[in-house]
Amino acid sequence: MAAMSKIATGNGHGENSPYFDGWKAYETNPFHPIDRPEGVIQMGLAENQLCFDFIKNWLIKHPEASLCTAQGVNKFKETALFQDYHGMPEFRQAVAKFMGKVRGDRVKFDPDRIVMSGGATGAHETVAFCLADPGDAFLVPTPYYPGFDRDLKWRTGVELVPVNCESSNDFKITRVALEAAYVKAQEANLRVKGLLVTNPSNPLGTILDRETLKNVVSFINEKNIHLIGDEIYAATVFMDPEFVSISEIIEEDGVECNRDLIHIVYSLSKDMGFPGFRVGIVYSYNDAVVSCARKMSSFGLVSSQTQHLIASMLSNDDFVDNFIAESKELLFKRHKYFTWSLSQVGISSLKSNAGLFIWMDLRKLLRENTFEAEMELWRVIINEVKLNVSPGSSFHCNEPGWFRVCFANMDDNTMAVALLRIRTFVLKNNEAMVPPRKLCRRSSLKLSLSRRMDDLMSPSIMSPHSPLPQSPLVRART
Ligand SMILES: Cc1ncc(COP(=O)(O)O)c(C=O)c1O
């Protein structure tokens, strides 16, 4: 066969990471309550499915928003022909307004700076192409979304340098960590072109506080490098403290910032739960970047049919206000039920108030404090507990024992089965969790926990395939 390109034959897609392996395990044996009750439950997918009934109701009441209805078909021809890479004005206006609403209307977005792309995936690559040459580097705080290794690096030739954040301070992005990564990149002869922060964080489910954001802004200004803020989880903040966007910080009195350095990546994949629509946005404060990204957007336009639907939906203020409130409430309830249920078997997670996942701490279940032990535990969770969760190492976490678990991509019953499997597994492994030296003191604690659980669950309920007694929170909804 004639030789193919380095990009085609290289491993830049990163498909062989455990993050994707877990998906494969799920795909070969997906859980179904009746057809495949022993199947793998997908908890590795950051999807937001909780509001779909709410959205469906709106669609039923607004047939004109769709082109495939008697009420909408008169827009068919103009929409089918539309191909301007600036995007439909009504789409850009609606998205700009939505971005403002999601940020509590504390900041306004200019529709003329909205550039389309194929999801945040395409938006990240576009920004990387605009800002960096092959061999240049971006700093990225860990743990970070594994897709960045594909989106920013694969076709652009850009390098990512981790900013190592630690559990001892809840994975905060500190000035010390930023400086250390910057120096490391320089030592490796990499020219640092920017810093990429994800706020709210995937996988942590936490948000960056004002002080951290200000530190980040002053760091990038001092170094004269770009700041890319991935804010695709902005509307998933379901509990105080409220979300603060980088766009608010740069408008604050007393914050010195060269706005040409600031770029936001957004999408509707998480906030609205529409990853299939591929609505990605580059919002840059830099005119040259807007102009270049817009030209590049020809490679990843949002289809005009989708623009039409999104424009109709997001220009409806009532829908948007109610959707944002409903989504937050459902995420809050799911998160509370999930973390509460895990806490009942002694599993803790990083305190979080956003996102579609939790960052679960299974360090005490590791055979030893290594990434090999993390992978061993992960294999048991996939193959025996039959849950696809994602190991921390796939997020470049530098401490073994953390796992990301998604909680918004399934219905209540599947969630209950997943929780029961986790409980059954932990209870079965209780003794293994206890280091031999401390066995006496802690085992009595664990035994009493087991007994409480036994009291709670009859033998039939203890079957991993029967539903859990539901928390009062979930019962209240159903
Ligand atoms: C932080 C982050 N950025 C970007 C993406 C890609 O999103 P999209 O589906 O809009 O391409 C994801 C998807 O999980 C993500 O978590």
The ligand as an SDF file (V2000), in Angstrom:
LIG
                    3D

 16 16  0  0  0  0  0  0  0  0999 V2000
  -13.8110   20.1040   28.8440 C   0  0  0  0  0  0  0  0  0  0  0  0
  -14.3210   19.6310   27.5210 C   0  0  0  0  0  0  0  0  0  0  0  0
  -14.0260   20.3440   26.4260 N   0  0  0  0  0  0  0  0  0  0  0  0
  -14.4600   19.9580   25.2130 C   0  0  0  0  0  0  0  0  0  0  0  0
  -15.2310   18.8120   25.0480 C   0  0  0  0  0  0  0  0  0  0  0  0
  -15.7290   18.4350   23.6750 C   0  0  0  0  0  0  0  0  0  0  0  0
  -17.0720   18.8490   23.5600 O   0  0  0  0  0  0  0  0  0  0  0  0
  -17.9210   18.8170   22.1940 P   0  0  0  0  0  0  0  0  0  0  0  0
  -18.8360   17.6370   22.2880 O   0  0  0  0  0  0  0  0  0  0  0  0
  -18.6970   20.0980   22.1870 O   0  0  0  0  0  0  0  0  0  0  0  0
  -16.9770   18.7090   21.0870 O   0  0  0  0  0  0  0  0  0  0  0  0
  -15.5530   18.0480   26.1620 C   0  0  0  0  0  0  0  0  0  0  0  0
  -16.3660   16.8200   26.0230 C   0  0  0  0  0  0  0  0  0  0  0  0
  -16.5150   16.0260   26.9030 O   0  0  0  0  0  0  0  0  0  0  0  0
  -15.1100   18.4710   27.4330 C   0  0  0  0  0  0  0  0  0  0  0  0
  -15.4100   17.8060   28.5450 O   0  0  0  0  0  0  0  0  0  0  0  0
  1  2  1  0
  2  3  1  0
  2 15  2  0
  3  4  2  0
  4  5  1  0
  5  6  1  0
  5 12  2  0
  6  7  1  0
  7  8  1  0
  8  9  2  0
  8 10  1  0
  8 11  1  0
 12 13  1  0
 12 15  1  0
 13 14  2  0
 15 16  1  0
M  END
$$$$
